């Protein structure tokens, strides 16, 4: 995880493998250190809700994350787009309350959720690989959200929580 609170930008893409191939090629020119590392992959869901995510880890700056799903691949009108910008925080419940008190609408799971979140979302029982993760989404102008979540880092190709994280520290090189 890079230094600071802004950690990654997530794109929804139709073809994850093609996207990873193209970004690897581009990053090998623009930021070769990132391209040398294999992206961290996460798979979740089933059927049309099955998703795969690949993240180019960058301990010195913003990470690039790409998510694809069976539903995206089946949709002839789907267009690749930015989905969210991620901010990390250890005091997630306090941030939830402060953002809600400031008048922002908070979505529980995705930008398309019609219901407003009443609390921080948990991955427990939903995403077995990262059951410790908690997050919420703040819809912003345009088709983009701000995701606020617990900090994490790649360890041997898997996402693991970071204990006692400070935004002044750098992570991302473990494992």
C-alpha positions in Angstrom: 0.0 0.0 0.0 1.5 3.4 -0.9 2.2 6.2 1.5 -0.8 8.4 2.2 -4.5 7.9 2.4 -5.3 7.7 -1.3 -4.2 4.2 -2.3 -5.7 3.1 -5.6 -8.0 3.9 -8.5 -10.2 1.1 -9.6 -11.4 0.6 -13.2 -14.3 -1.7 -14.3 -13.1 -3.4 -17.5 -14.7 -5.9 -19.8 -11.6 -8.0 -20.4 -9.3 -8.3 -17.4 -6.6 -10.4 -19.1 -6.3 -8.0 -22.1 -6.3 -5.0 -19.7 -3.5 -6.5 -17.5 -1.4 -7.2 -20.6 -1.8 -3.7 -22.0 -1.1 -2.0 -18.6 1.9 -4.2 -18.0 3.3 -3.1 -21.3 2.6 0.6 -20.6 3.9 0.5 -17.1 7.1 -1.3 -18.2 7.8 1.9 -20.1 6.4 4.5 -17.7 7.1 2.9 -14.3 9.2 -0.3 -14.7 9.4 -1.1 -11.0 5.6 -1.6 -10.9 5.6 -3.7 -14.0 8.3 -6.0 -12.5 5.8 -7.2 -9.8 3.0 -9.6 -10.7 -0.4 -8.0 -10.1 -2.3 -9.2 -7.0 -5.4 -11.1 -8.0 -8.7 -11.6 -6.1 -11.7 -13.6 -7.3 -15.1 -13.5 -5.6 -18.8 -14.2 -6.3 -20.5 -16.8 -8.5 -22.4 -17.0 -11.7 -23.0 -13.6 -13.3 -21.8 -12.0 -10.1 -18.4 -13.6 -10.3 -15.6 -11.0 -10.4 -11.8 -11.0 -10.8 -9.6 -8.1 -9.7 -6.0 -7.4 -10.6 -4.0 -4.7 -8.7 -0.6 -3.3 -9.8 1.0 -2.7 -6.4 2.9 0.5 -6.1 4.5 1.2 -2.6 5.6 4.7 -3.8 2.4 6.0 -5.2 -1.1 5.3 -6.5 -1.9 1.7 -7.4 -3.9 0.7 -10.4 -6.7 -1.8 -9.8 -8.9 -3.4 -12.5 -12.1 -5.4 -11.9 -14.0 -7.5 -14.5 -17.1 -9.7 -14.1 -19.1 -12.2 -16.0 -21.9 -9.7 -16.3 -19.5 -7.1 -17.9 -18.3 -9.7 -20.4 -22.0 -10.6 -21.4 -23.1 -6.9 -21.7 -22.7 -5.7 -25.3 -23.1 -2.1 -24.1 -20.6 -2.3 -21.3 -17.8 0.4 -21.5 -14.7 0.3 -19.4 -14.8 3.1 -16.8 -13.4 4.4 -13.5 -15.4 3.0 -10.7 -13.8 4.3 -7.5 -10.9 6.0 -5.8 -9.8 4.3 -2.6 -8.8 6.0 0.7 -7.4 3.9 3.6 -8.1 4.6 7.2 -7.9 2.6 10.5 -10.7 4.7 12.1 -13.3 3.6 9.5 -16.4 3.8 11.8 -15.5 7.4 12.8 -15.0 8.4 9.1 -18.3 6.8 8.3 -20.1 8.9 10.9 -18.3 12.1 9.9 -19.0 11.7 6.2 -22.7 10.8 6.9 -23.0 13.9 9.2 -21.5 16.1 6.5 -24.6 15.2 4.4 -23.1 12.6 2.0 -25.1 9.6 0.9 -23.3 6.3 1.6 -23.8 3.2 -0.5 -23.4 -0.2 1.2 -21.9 -2.3 -1.6 -21.7 -0.6 -5.0 -22.4 2.7 -6.7 -25.6 1.3 -8.0 -27.1 0.3 -4.6 -30.5 2.0 -4.2 -30.4 1.7 -0.4 -28.3 3.9 1.8 -25.8 2.3 4.2 -26.6 2.3 7.8 -23.2 1.1 8.9 -19.8 0.1 7.6 -19.9 -2.9 5.2 -18.1 -6.1 6.2 -16.6 -8.7 3.9 -17.4 -11.4 6.5 -19.4 -14.2 4.8 -19.2 -12.4 1.4 -15.5 -12.5 0.4 -13.8 -15.4 2.2 -10.3 -14.3 1.1 -10.6 -11.0 2.8 -13.2 -11.5 5.6 -11.4 -9.0 7.8 -12.0 -6.1 5.3 -14.5 -3.3 6.0 -15.5 -0.5 3.7 -18.1 1.9 2.5 -18.7 3.9 -0.7 -19.5 7.6 -1.1 -21.1 8.4 -4.6 -19.5 11.5 -6.1 -20.5 13.6 -9.1 -20.0 11.7 -12.3 -20.1 7.9 -12.4 -17.4 7.4 -9.7 -17.3 6.7 -6.0 -14.9 7.2 -3.1 -14.2 3.9 -1.3 -13.1 4.2 2.3 -11.7 0.9 3.7 -9.3 -0.6 6.1 -5.6 -0.6 4.9 -4.2 -3.7 3.4 -1.0 -5.0 1.8 0.0 -7.8 -0.5 1.7 -10.8 1.2 2.7 -13.6 -1.1 0.2 -12.6 -3.7 -2.7 -12.3 -1.2 -4.3 -9.3 0.5 -3.6 -9.1 4.3 -4.7 -6.5 6.8 -2.2 -3.9 8.1 -2.2 -3.5 11.9 -1.4 -0.1 13.4 -1.1 1.5 10.0 -0.2 5.2 9.7 -0.6 7.2 6.4 3.0 8.3 6.9 4.3 4.8 6.4 4.9 2.9 3.2 3.7 -0.6 2.5 3.5 -2.9 -0.5 6.9 -4.7 -0.6 6.0 -7.5 1.8 5.8 -10.9 0.2 
